[in-house]
Each structure stands twice: as C-alpha cells, then as structure tokens.
Amino acid sequence: MLCDIRMPNMSGVDLVPRALAQDADLAILMLTAIDEPRTAIECLKLGAFDYLIKPVDLEELELSLQNALRRRQLEMDRRGLEQWLAREVAVRTRELEERTAAIAAVALDALAAARDWSGAEAAMGRLAKELGMTPEELKREVRSPRS
C-alpha cells in the first residue's frame, strides 16, 4: 500500500494502524513531501515499512517495494510455521501424555503384582511352617513334585 501523510479525510499517520488492523500482512510505504524525522519515526513505529520523501526516485521506490513484499512474505511464512509447530507440539504432547499414562498403568500393575507376590511369599512361609518345612524346601517341592 502506498500512502501519503496528507490525504483528504484522514492523515497517513492515522491510516497506518487502521489499515494494519484490517490486514496485518499489508506492506505500507509512506510517500510524502513532509521531511520530518518525528513523523517518519511515528509511521515506522506504527507499522509502515518505509518512509520515502517526494520526489521519489523510481529505483528507490522499486527497491523499497520489493523489500517490503519480501518482508511481508517472510512474516506470512513465519506465522504459518509457528501455527504448524504449535499443532505439532499439541499432537506430540498428547501422544506423550498417552504413553505416560500407559507406562503409569503398567507400573501400577507391576507394583500390585509385587505386593501380591510378597503376600504369596509370606503365605508360603506360613504353609512351610505348618508342614514342618523351610520355605526353600517347600519351593523346591512345588517346583519339582515327587511322582
């Protein structure tokens, strides 16, 4: 968008933020006869890409326009990559949470089995005592019963 500082109904300084609010990807070049550094700085702070003083050299205008469009494309590409990355992070986070939940379930099952096993060990010790055996003798007997 090419814009002047002095225009009917609205100044170019006022137009810059309004135009960018409508389309954040606009590349705005200010072309003006007003050679005031404060105005130039204000326009650039508001989002204009460049501030060129009239009369403008056509090569300078073309170069500024190419640079503005290049920056605009880079910004659009960056935003697209950020959105893609956010989606990928969300997917990977969800996958990681699912895997973590599965591992936690397996760990809980393992803990329950270990608890049951320690209970089995105690029961085997009591049974061995009742049979007049040591727990090791009972284990050997259970593993290789007599025929």
Rosetta constraint file for C-alpha pairs under 8 A:
AtomPair CA 1 CA 26 HARMONIC 6.81 0.50
AtomPair CA 1 CA 27 HARMONIC 5.97 0.50
AtomPair CA 1 CA 28 HARMONIC 4.67 0.50
AtomPair CA 1 CA 29 HARMONIC 6.13 0.50
AtomPair CA 2 CA 28 HARMONIC 5.96 0.50
AtomPair CA 2 CA 29 HARMONIC 4.97 0.50
AtomPair CA 2 CA 30 HARMONIC 5.98 0.50
AtomPair CA 2 CA 31 HARMONIC 6.69 0.50
AtomPair CA 3 CA 12 HARMONIC 6.08 0.50
AtomPair CA 3 CA 28 HARMONIC 7.09 0.50
AtomPair CA 3 CA 29 HARMONIC 6.16 0.50
AtomPair CA 3 CA 30 HARMONIC 4.86 0.50
AtomPair CA 3 CA 31 HARMONIC 5.82 0.50
AtomPair CA 3 CA 32 HARMONIC 7.92 0.50
AtomPair CA 4 CA 11 HARMONIC 7.65 0.50
AtomPair CA 4 CA 12 HARMONIC 5.43 0.50
AtomPair CA 4 CA 30 HARMONIC 5.56 0.50
AtomPair CA 4 CA 31 HARMONIC 5.00 0.50
AtomPair CA 4 CA 32 HARMONIC 5.10 0.50
AtomPair CA 5 CA 11 HARMONIC 5.32 0.50
AtomPair CA 5 CA 12 HARMONIC 4.10 0.50
AtomPair CA 5 CA 13 HARMONIC 6.15 0.50
AtomPair CA 5 CA 30 HARMONIC 7.09 0.50
AtomPair CA 5 CA 31 HARMONIC 7.37 0.50
AtomPair CA 5 CA 32 HARMONIC 5.88 0.50
AtomPair CA 5 CA 34 HARMONIC 7.47 0.50
AtomPair CA 6 CA 10 HARMONIC 7.58 0.50
AtomPair CA 6 CA 11 HARMONIC 5.26 0.50
AtomPair CA 6 CA 12 HARMONIC 6.29 0.50
AtomPair CA 6 CA 32 HARMONIC 7.70 0.50
AtomPair CA 7 CA 11 HARMONIC 5.51 0.50
AtomPair CA 7 CA 12 HARMONIC 6.74 0.50
AtomPair CA 10 CA 14 HARMONIC 6.50 0.50
AtomPair CA 10 CA 15 HARMONIC 6.77 0.50
AtomPair CA 11 CA 15 HARMONIC 6.28 0.50
AtomPair CA 12 CA 16 HARMONIC 6.25 0.50
AtomPair CA 12 CA 30 HARMONIC 7.60 0.50
AtomPair CA 13 CA 17 HARMONIC 7.82 0.50
AtomPair CA 13 CA 39 HARMONIC 7.82 0.50
AtomPair CA 13 CA 42 HARMONIC 7.51 0.50
AtomPair CA 13 CA 43 HARMONIC 5.80 0.50
AtomPair CA 13 CA 46 HARMONIC 7.94 0.50
AtomPair CA 14 CA 18 HARMONIC 6.92 0.50
AtomPair CA 15 CA 19 HARMONIC 5.87 0.50
AtomPair CA 16 CA 20 HARMONIC 6.19 0.50
AtomPair CA 16 CA 28 HARMONIC 7.41 0.50
AtomPair CA 16 CA 43 HARMONIC 7.20 0.50
AtomPair CA 16 CA 46 HARMONIC 6.51 0.50
AtomPair CA 16 CA 47 HARMONIC 6.75 0.50
AtomPair CA 16 CA 48 HARMONIC 6.57 0.50
AtomPair CA 17 CA 21 HARMONIC 6.00 0.50
AtomPair CA 17 CA 46 HARMONIC 6.04 0.50
AtomPair CA 17 CA 47 HARMONIC 7.05 0.50
AtomPair CA 18 CA 22 HARMONIC 6.50 0.50
AtomPair CA 19 CA 23 HARMONIC 6.26 0.50
AtomPair CA 19 CA 24 HARMONIC 7.81 0.50
AtomPair CA 19 CA 26 HARMONIC 7.59 0.50
AtomPair CA 20 CA 24 HARMONIC 4.56 0.50
AtomPair CA 20 CA 25 HARMONIC 7.16 0.50
AtomPair CA 20 CA 26 HARMONIC 6.28 0.50
AtomPair CA 20 CA 47 HARMONIC 7.55 0.50
AtomPair CA 25 CA 72 HARMONIC 6.03 0.50
AtomPair CA 25 CA 75 HARMONIC 7.71 0.50
AtomPair CA 25 CA 76 HARMONIC 7.18 0.50
AtomPair CA 26 CA 72 HARMONIC 7.15 0.50
AtomPair CA 27 CA 48 HARMONIC 7.03 0.50
AtomPair CA 27 CA 49 HARMONIC 6.23 0.50
AtomPair CA 27 CA 68 HARMONIC 5.55 0.50
AtomPair CA 27 CA 69 HARMONIC 6.31 0.50
AtomPair CA 27 CA 72 HARMONIC 6.26 0.50
AtomPair CA 28 CA 47 HARMONIC 7.57 0.50
AtomPair CA 28 CA 48 HARMONIC 4.85 0.50
AtomPair CA 28 CA 49 HARMONIC 5.49 0.50
AtomPair CA 28 CA 50 HARMONIC 7.18 0.50
AtomPair CA 28 CA 68 HARMONIC 7.62 0.50
AtomPair CA 29 CA 48 HARMONIC 5.92 0.50
AtomPair CA 29 CA 49 HARMONIC 5.63 0.50
AtomPair CA 29 CA 50 HARMONIC 4.99 0.50
AtomPair CA 29 CA 51 HARMONIC 6.08 0.50
AtomPair CA 29 CA 52 HARMONIC 7.42 0.50
AtomPair CA 29 CA 64 HARMONIC 7.90 0.50
AtomPair CA 29 CA 65 HARMONIC 7.48 0.50
AtomPair CA 29 CA 68 HARMONIC 7.95 0.50
AtomPair CA 30 CA 43 HARMONIC 7.81 0.50
AtomPair CA 30 CA 48 HARMONIC 6.89 0.50
AtomPair CA 30 CA 49 HARMONIC 7.90 0.50
AtomPair CA 30 CA 50 HARMONIC 6.09 0.50
AtomPair CA 30 CA 51 HARMONIC 4.64 0.50
AtomPair CA 30 CA 52 HARMONIC 5.95 0.50
AtomPair CA 31 CA 51 HARMONIC 6.20 0.50
AtomPair CA 31 CA 52 HARMONIC 4.95 0.50
AtomPair CA 31 CA 53 HARMONIC 5.92 0.50
AtomPair CA 31 CA 54 HARMONIC 6.37 0.50
AtomPair CA 31 CA 56 HARMONIC 7.66 0.50
AtomPair CA 32 CA 51 HARMONIC 7.68 0.50
AtomPair CA 32 CA 52 HARMONIC 6.45 0.50
AtomPair CA 32 CA 53 HARMONIC 5.17 0.50
AtomPair CA 32 CA 54 HARMONIC 5.40 0.50
AtomPair CA 33 CA 53 HARMONIC 5.42 0.50
AtomPair CA 33 CA 54 HARMONIC 4.82 0.50
AtomPair CA 33 CA 55 HARMONIC 7.32 0.50
AtomPair CA 34 CA 53 HARMONIC 6.88 0.50
AtomPair CA 35 CA 40 HARMONIC 7.81 0.50
AtomPair CA 35 CA 53 HARMONIC 6.35 0.50
AtomPair CA 36 CA 40 HARMONIC 6.33 0.50
AtomPair CA 37 CA 41 HARMONIC 6.03 0.50
AtomPair CA 38 CA 42 HARMONIC 6.07 0.50
AtomPair CA 39 CA 43 HARMONIC 6.16 0.50
AtomPair CA 40 CA 44 HARMONIC 6.22 0.50
AtomPair CA 40 CA 51 HARMONIC 5.94 0.50
AtomPair CA 41 CA 45 HARMONIC 6.03 0.50
AtomPair CA 42 CA 46 HARMONIC 6.14 0.50
AtomPair CA 43 CA 47 HARMONIC 6.47 0.50
AtomPair CA 43 CA 48 HARMONIC 5.52 0.50
AtomPair CA 43 CA 51 HARMONIC 7.59 0.50
AtomPair CA 44 CA 48 HARMONIC 4.68 0.50
AtomPair CA 44 CA 49 HARMONIC 6.24 0.50
AtomPair CA 44 CA 50 HARMONIC 6.71 0.50
AtomPair CA 44 CA 51 HARMONIC 7.42 0.50
AtomPair CA 49 CA 68 HARMONIC 6.14 0.50
AtomPair CA 50 CA 64 HARMONIC 7.02 0.50
AtomPair CA 50 CA 68 HARMONIC 7.92 0.50
AtomPair CA 52 CA 56 HARMONIC 6.66 0.50
AtomPair CA 52 CA 61 HARMONIC 7.79 0.50
AtomPair CA 56 CA 60 HARMONIC 7.09 0.50
AtomPair CA 56 CA 61 HARMONIC 6.62 0.50
AtomPair CA 57 CA 61 HARMONIC 6.24 0.50
AtomPair CA 58 CA 62 HARMONIC 6.02 0.50
AtomPair CA 59 CA 63 HARMONIC 6.09 0.50
AtomPair CA 60 CA 64 HARMONIC 6.06 0.50
AtomPair CA 61 CA 65 HARMONIC 5.99 0.50
AtomPair CA 62 CA 66 HARMONIC 6.11 0.50
AtomPair CA 63 CA 67 HARMONIC 6.15 0.50
AtomPair CA 64 CA 68 HARMONIC 6.04 0.50
AtomPair CA 65 CA 69 HARMONIC 6.13 0.50
AtomPair CA 66 CA 70 HARMONIC 6.04 0.50
AtomPair CA 67 CA 71 HARMONIC 6.10 0.50
AtomPair CA 68 CA 72 HARMONIC 6.08 0.50
AtomPair CA 69 CA 73 HARMONIC 6.17 0.50
AtomPair CA 70 CA 74 HARMONIC 6.22 0.50
AtomPair CA 71 CA 75 HARMONIC 6.12 0.50
AtomPair CA 72 CA 76 HARMONIC 6.26 0.50
AtomPair CA 73 CA 77 HARMONIC 6.08 0.50
AtomPair CA 74 CA 78 HARMONIC 5.99 0.50
AtomPair CA 75 CA 79 HARMONIC 6.12 0.50
AtomPair CA 76 CA 80 HARMONIC 6.17 0.50
AtomPair CA 77 CA 81 HARMONIC 6.16 0.50
AtomPair CA 78 CA 82 HARMONIC 6.12 0.50
AtomPair CA 79 CA 83 HARMONIC 6.22 0.50
AtomPair CA 80 CA 84 HARMONIC 6.19 0.50
AtomPair CA 81 CA 85 HARMONIC 5.94 0.50
AtomPair CA 82 CA 86 HARMONIC 6.07 0.50
AtomPair CA 83 CA 87 HARMONIC 6.28 0.50
AtomPair CA 84 CA 88 HARMONIC 6.19 0.50
AtomPair CA 85 CA 89 HARMONIC 6.02 0.50
AtomPair CA 86 CA 90 HARMONIC 6.18 0.50
AtomPair CA 87 CA 91 HARMONIC 6.24 0.50
AtomPair CA 88 CA 92 HARMONIC 6.04 0.50
AtomPair CA 89 CA 93 HARMONIC 5.84 0.50
AtomPair CA 90 CA 94 HARMONIC 6.12 0.50
AtomPair CA 91 CA 95 HARMONIC 6.24 0.50
AtomPair CA 92 CA 96 HARMONIC 6.03 0.50
AtomPair CA 93 CA 97 HARMONIC 6.07 0.50
AtomPair CA 94 CA 98 HARMONIC 6.20 0.50
AtomPair CA 95 CA 99 HARMONIC 6.17 0.50
AtomPair CA 96 CA 100 HARMONIC 5.96 0.50
AtomPair CA 97 CA 101 HARMONIC 6.09 0.50
AtomPair CA 98 CA 102 HARMONIC 6.23 0.50
AtomPair CA 99 CA 103 HARMONIC 6.12 0.50
AtomPair CA 100 CA 104 HARMONIC 6.04 0.50
AtomPair CA 101 CA 105 HARMONIC 6.19 0.50
AtomPair CA 102 CA 106 HARMONIC 6.33 0.50
AtomPair CA 103 CA 107 HARMONIC 6.07 0.50
AtomPair CA 104 CA 108 HARMONIC 6.11 0.50
AtomPair CA 105 CA 109 HARMONIC 6.16 0.50
AtomPair CA 106 CA 110 HARMONIC 6.09 0.50
AtomPair CA 107 CA 111 HARMONIC 6.14 0.50
AtomPair CA 108 CA 112 HARMONIC 6.13 0.50
AtomPair CA 109 CA 113 HARMONIC 6.11 0.50
AtomPair CA 110 CA 114 HARMONIC 6.06 0.50
AtomPair CA 111 CA 115 HARMONIC 6.08 0.50
AtomPair CA 112 CA 116 HARMONIC 6.12 0.50
AtomPair CA 113 CA 117 HARMONIC 5.97 0.50
AtomPair CA 114 CA 118 HARMONIC 6.13 0.50
AtomPair CA 115 CA 119 HARMONIC 6.29 0.50
AtomPair CA 116 CA 120 HARMONIC 6.11 0.50
AtomPair CA 117 CA 121 HARMONIC 6.12 0.50
AtomPair CA 118 CA 122 HARMONIC 6.37 0.50
AtomPair CA 119 CA 123 HARMONIC 6.21 0.50
AtomPair CA 120 CA 124 HARMONIC 5.97 0.50
AtomPair CA 121 CA 125 HARMONIC 6.19 0.50
AtomPair CA 122 CA 126 HARMONIC 6.37 0.50
AtomPair CA 123 CA 127 HARMONIC 6.15 0.50
AtomPair CA 124 CA 128 HARMONIC 6.02 0.50
AtomPair CA 124 CA 135 HARMONIC 6.49 0.50
AtomPair CA 124 CA 138 HARMONIC 7.70 0.50
AtomPair CA 125 CA 129 HARMONIC 6.25 0.50
AtomPair CA 125 CA 134 HARMONIC 7.42 0.50
AtomPair CA 125 CA 135 HARMONIC 5.16 0.50
AtomPair CA 126 CA 130 HARMONIC 6.33 0.50
AtomPair CA 127 CA 131 HARMONIC 6.22 0.50
AtomPair CA 128 CA 132 HARMONIC 6.02 0.50
AtomPair CA 128 CA 133 HARMONIC 4.81 0.50
AtomPair CA 128 CA 134 HARMONIC 5.59 0.50
AtomPair CA 128 CA 135 HARMONIC 5.33 0.50
AtomPair CA 128 CA 137 HARMONIC 7.90 0.50
AtomPair CA 128 CA 138 HARMONIC 5.88 0.50
AtomPair CA 129 CA 133 HARMONIC 5.67 0.50
AtomPair CA 129 CA 134 HARMONIC 6.58 0.50
AtomPair CA 129 CA 135 HARMONIC 7.62 0.50
AtomPair CA 133 CA 137 HARMONIC 6.05 0.50
AtomPair CA 133 CA 138 HARMONIC 6.37 0.50
AtomPair CA 134 CA 138 HARMONIC 6.37 0.50
AtomPair CA 135 CA 139 HARMONIC 6.17 0.50
AtomPair CA 136 CA 140 HARMONIC 6.25 0.50
AtomPair CA 137 CA 141 HARMONIC 6.14 0.50
AtomPair CA 138 CA 142 HARMONIC 6.11 0.50
AtomPair CA 139 CA 143 HARMONIC 6.12 0.50
AtomPair CA 140 CA 144 HARMONIC 6.09 0.50
AtomPair CA 140 CA 145 HARMONIC 7.96 0.50
AtomPair CA 141 CA 145 HARMONIC 5.17 0.50
AtomPair CA 141 CA 146 HARMONIC 7.54 0.50
